[in-house]
Amino acid sequence: MGGAVNRVILTAITLLISFSAFAQSTTGLRDRDRDLEGAKKVVGEIQKANIHSGRFYMFSRIRLSDAGFSEDVYLPTGDVRGGVNLRVEAPNRLYFVPHRKVVFSVDATPAYSFLGARRSTTGVRSKSGQFDYALRGDAHFLFNHLYLDLYGMQNDQLRAQVADINRLATNRENEVGIGGEMKYSSRTSAFFTARFRDLSFPSGRVQPTDVPVNLLDRTEKNGRVSLHHKTFPLTELFVAAEGSKYEFDRATYKNSTRRYYGGGFLRSAGRTTLRVEAGNARLDFEDPSQRNFSGLTAEAVLSRATGRWTTTLGANRDLGFSIMEANNYYISSAAHLALTYVATHKLTLRGGVAGERDDYDVPVNGVRRRDTLTFSSVGFIYTFTRLSAGLDLGWFTRESNFTEDDSGIRWVLHLSFTP
């Protein structure tokens, strides 16, 4: 998996031995919850199945949404103006439980994106839509002190590339990996993941015509280990180490390794949870002429439910690969606030605001690029027996000192049907 990943694993083993010795000597209030988090999640998902026959459990639904809305960054892309842009998908998850300690699952999400003929920054788009899909298979092993998840996945999906290019693009991903948790005691756990991913932007699919997004075609090898200890009754502390290796198909000067060491805490008190993680990340390029990065990356998420209100507040700082001239990466600083209010047992009101700033290190023509994005919205979700429908309406702005600005009203349609 590469030298960086191997060093992460060796560091994690050393930390695990030290951490285990510390846990053995710790006294005080004991947490009696010995269940593994991954195992609890699998059992909970099986219980939500709407179709059941013998050892088979299935959860199926149909969703209609706006493909110009990215759930990952809570912002719509500016490439959706001038036409209808909808996405219909049918997520299906099938579980097979041959033994109480072994669970197999298959996820399949066929979809179709309606793009229409619209005018973008480069003219009228020729494509009116395309089929895409997401597939994943998992083998879950639920032992007493160990949870393992071996998986493989393949995706070919239209997604919003909000940062850097502000366009819609089709990503094709092939990934295999393993993840899991080892429970040393009721208070001490180790979480681990290792994966290999191949990412590309294939021709013949919906892609931006004015930017060479295929420069980001690459393979990734990644490993991460985090060690958790429930030091206090409501709070667990953790340390984490991560290593990645990136190899690009076309832009080989972007070949690089990333190392991360950090830590944080997770506090859960009733209906309030807070997770904070921060650490130092290094991105080193194999080409000595390229600019490396070393600095702080962090993430914080707060969720609180009081009465009919639920509040989610989040912020993060991280890196993203860029295709901009002379810049291999950008530094993203983002935050979002989401509010929901349960007005009735069927009607939920929603509101939120999100913002992101992307900074580029290397000046081009004397200008160091900076992009600022904001999206503020209000909306609702109305739930029937098997159908939920809703709409979010908001104002989107994108300001840049290097590329074109963009602003306007964006709407996000939500429609979900469960058979």
ZIMO-V646968 format. One record per residue. N is the residue number from 1. RES is the residue in one letter. OMEGA is omega as a letter, one per 20 degrees, with the letter a starting at -180 (none if undefined). D_FIRST is the distance of its C-alpha to the first C-alpha in Angstrom with 1 decimal. Layout:
# ZIMO-V646968
N,RES,OMEGA,D_FIRST
N,RES,OMEGA,D_FIRST
This chain:
# ZIMO-V646968
1,M,r,0.0
2,G,a,3.8
3,G,a,7.0
4,A,a,8.0
5,V,r,5.9
6,N,r,6.7
7,R,r,10.1
8,V,a,10.6
9,I,r,10.3
10,L,r,12.6
11,T,a,14.8
12,A,r,15.2
13,I,r,16.3
14,T,r,18.8
15,L,a,20.0
16,L,r,20.4
17,I,r,22.6
18,S,a,24.7
19,F,r,25.0
20,S,r,26.1
21,A,r,28.7
22,F,a,30.0
23,A,a,30.3
24,Q,a,32.3
25,S,a,34.8
26,T,r,35.3
27,T,r,38.6
28,G,a,40.4
29,L,a,40.3
30,R,r,37.8
31,D,a,36.1
32,R,a,36.9
33,D,a,34.3
34,R,a,31.9
35,D,r,30.6
36,L,a,27.0
37,E,r,26.5
38,G,r,24.3
39,A,r,26.9
40,K,r,29.8
41,K,r,28.4
42,V,r,28.2
43,V,r,31.7
44,G,r,33.0
45,E,r,31.9
46,I,a,33.4
47,Q,r,36.6
48,K,a,36.8
49,A,r,36.9
50,N,r,40.1
51,I,a,40.2
52,H,r,40.1
53,S,r,41.0
54,G,a,40.5
55,R,a,36.8
56,F,r,35.8
57,Y,a,35.5
58,M,r,35.2
59,F,a,35.2
60,S,r,36.4
61,R,r,37.7
62,I,a,38.4
63,R,r,37.7
64,L,a,39.2
65,S,r,37.8
66,D,a,37.7
67,A,r,34.6
68,G,a,35.1
69,F,a,34.2
70,S,r,30.7
71,E,a,30.2
72,D,a,27.1
73,V,r,29.2
74,Y,a,32.7
75,L,r,34.0
76,P,r,35.4
77,T,r,34.7
78,G,a,37.6
79,D,a,37.2
80,V,a,39.1
81,R,r,42.6
82,G,r,45.4
83,G,r,44.7
84,V,a,43.8
85,N,a,40.1
86,L,a,39.4
87,R,r,36.7
88,V,r,37.5
89,E,a,34.9
90,A,r,35.1
91,P,r,32.3
92,N,r,32.5
93,R,a,30.6
94,L,r,31.4
95,Y,r,30.8
96,F,a,31.4
97,V,r,32.0
98,P,a,32.6
99,H,a,32.4
100,R,r,32.7
101,K,a,29.3
102,V,r,27.5
103,V,r,27.5
104,F,r,26.3
105,S,r,26.5
106,V,r,26.5
107,D,r,26.9
108,A,a,28.6
109,T,r,30.0
110,P,a,32.0
111,A,r,33.5
112,Y,r,35.8
113,S,r,36.2
114,F,a,39.7
115,L,a,39.6
116,G,r,43.1
117,A,a,44.6
118,R,r,44.2
119,R,r,44.6
120,S,a,41.6
121,T,a,41.3
122,T,r,41.2
123,G,a,43.8
124,V,r,44.2
125,R,a,41.1
126,S,a,41.7
127,K,r,39.6
128,S,r,41.2
129,G,r,38.3
130,Q,r,35.4
131,F,r,33.8
132,D,a,30.3
133,Y,r,28.3
134,A,a,25.5
135,L,r,24.3
136,R,r,22.2
137,G,a,22.2
138,D,r,21.3
139,A,a,21.9
140,H,r,22.9
141,F,a,23.6
142,L,r,26.1
143,F,a,26.6
144,N,a,28.8
145,H,a,26.2
146,L,r,23.0
147,Y,r,22.1
148,L,r,19.2
149,D,r,18.6
150,L,a,16.7
151,Y,r,17.1
152,G,a,17.0
153,M,r,18.8
154,Q,a,20.4
155,N,r,22.5
156,D,a,25.0
157,Q,r,27.0
158,L,a,29.2
159,R,r,28.3
160,A,r,29.9
161,Q,a,28.1
162,V,a,30.3
163,A,r,28.8
164,D,a,28.8
165,I,r,30.5
166,N,a,32.6
167,R,r,32.5
168,L,r,31.7
169,A,r,28.8
170,T,r,27.3
171,N,r,23.5
172,R,a,21.8
173,E,r,18.5
174,N,a,16.5
175,E,r,14.1
176,V,a,12.8
177,G,r,11.7
178,I,r,13.1
179,G,r,15.1
180,G,a,17.9
181,E,r,20.1
182,M,a,21.4
183,K,r,25.0
184,Y,r,26.0
185,S,r,29.5
186,S,a,31.5
187,R,a,30.5
188,T,r,27.0
189,S,r,23.8
190,A,r,20.0
191,F,a,18.2
192,F,r,14.5
193,T,r,12.3
194,A,a,8.9
195,R,r,9.0
196,F,a,8.6
197,R,r,11.8
198,D,a,13.9
199,L,r,16.9
200,S,r,20.1
201,F,a,23.8
202,P,r,25.5
203,S,a,29.0
204,G,r,31.9
205,R,r,31.1
206,V,r,32.5
207,Q,r,31.0
208,P,a,32.7
209,T,a,34.7
210,D,r,35.1
211,V,a,31.6
212,P,a,28.7
213,V,a,26.2
214,N,r,24.2
215,L,a,22.9
216,L,r,20.4
217,D,a,18.9
218,R,r,15.1
219,T,a,11.7
220,E,r,9.5
221,K,a,6.1
222,N,r,7.5
223,G,a,8.2
224,R,r,11.8
225,V,r,14.3
226,S,a,18.0
227,L,a,20.9
228,H,r,24.3
229,H,r,27.7
230,K,a,31.0
231,T,a,32.9
232,F,a,35.9
233,P,a,37.5
234,L,a,36.4
235,T,r,33.4
236,E,r,30.0
237,L,r,28.0
238,F,r,24.2
239,V,a,21.6
240,A,r,18.1
241,A,a,14.9
242,E,r,12.1
243,G,a,9.3
244,S,r,8.5
245,K,a,7.9
246,Y,r,10.8
247,E,a,12.1
248,F,a,15.8
249,D,a,17.9
250,R,a,21.1
251,A,a,20.9
252,T,r,18.5
253,Y,r,20.0
254,K,r,18.1
255,N,a,14.6
256,S,r,13.3
257,T,r,11.2
258,R,r,12.6
259,R,a,13.2
260,Y,r,15.7
261,Y,a,17.8
262,G,a,20.9
263,G,a,23.1
264,G,a,26.1
265,F,r,28.4
266,L,a,29.5
267,R,r,33.3
268,S,a,34.9
269,A,a,38.7
270,G,a,40.6
271,R,r,40.0
272,T,r,38.2
273,T,r,34.5
274,L,r,32.8
275,R,a,29.1
276,V,r,28.2
277,E,r,24.8
278,A,r,24.4
279,G,a,22.3
280,N,r,21.2
281,A,r,18.5
282,R,r,17.5
283,L,a,16.6
284,D,a,16.4
285,F,r,16.9
286,E,r,16.3
287,D,a,19.9
288,P,r,22.1
289,S,a,24.9
290,Q,a,23.1
291,R,r,23.9
292,N,r,21.2
293,F,r,21.6
294,S,a,21.9
295,G,a,23.9
296,L,r,24.6
297,T,a,23.1
298,A,r,24.9
299,E,r,26.0
300,A,r,29.1
301,V,r,30.7
302,L,r,34.1
303,S,a,35.8
304,R,r,39.4
305,A,r,41.9
306,T,a,45.6
307,G,r,48.3
308,R,a,47.8
309,W,r,45.5
310,T,a,41.7
311,T,r,40.0
312,T,a,36.4
313,L,a,35.4
314,G,r,32.1
315,A,r,30.6
316,N,r,27.3
317,R,a,26.0
318,D,a,22.7
319,L,r,21.3
320,G,r,21.3
321,F,a,20.6
322,S,r,23.9
323,I,a,25.6
324,M,a,28.6
325,E,r,29.8
326,A,a,28.4
327,N,r,26.3
328,N,a,22.6
329,Y,r,22.7
330,Y,r,25.3
331,I,a,25.8
332,S,r,27.0
333,S,a,29.4
334,A,r,30.7
335,A,r,33.0
336,H,r,34.8
337,L,r,37.6
338,A,r,38.5
339,L,r,41.8
340,T,a,43.0
341,Y,r,46.5
342,V,a,47.6
343,A,r,51.1
344,T,r,52.0
345,H,r,50.3
346,K,a,49.6
347,L,r,49.2
348,T,r,46.5
349,L,a,46.7
350,R,r,43.7
351,G,a,43.3
352,G,r,40.6
353,V,a,39.7
354,A,r,36.4
355,G,r,35.6
356,E,r,32.8
357,R,a,32.7
358,D,a,30.2
359,D,r,30.4
360,Y,a,29.3
361,D,a,29.0
362,V,r,30.4
363,P,r,34.0
364,V,a,35.1
365,N,r,38.8
366,G,a,39.3
367,V,r,38.0
368,R,a,35.0
369,R,r,34.2
370,R,r,34.5
371,D,r,34.6
372,T,a,36.2
373,L,r,36.2
374,T,r,38.3
375,F,r,39.2
376,S,a,42.0
377,S,r,43.0
378,V,a,45.3
379,G,a,45.4
380,F,r,46.0
381,I,r,44.8
382,Y,a,47.5
383,T,r,46.7
384,F,a,48.8
385,T,a,48.4
386,R,a,45.6
387,L,r,45.3
388,S,a,44.2
389,A,a,45.0
390,G,a,44.8
391,L,r,44.5
392,D,a,43.1
393,L,a,45.0
394,G,a,44.0
395,W,a,44.1
396,F,r,41.2
397,T,r,41.1
398,R,a,38.7
399,E,a,39.8
400,S,r,38.2
401,N,a,39.5
402,F,r,37.8
403,T,a,37.9
404,E,r,40.5
405,D,a,41.4
406,D,r,41.7
407,S,r,43.5
408,G,r,45.2
409,I,r,45.5
410,R,r,42.6
411,W,a,43.0
412,V,a,40.5
413,L,r,41.8
414,H,r,40.7
415,L,a,41.9
416,S,r,40.4
417,F,r,42.1
418,T,a,41.3
419,P,none,43.0
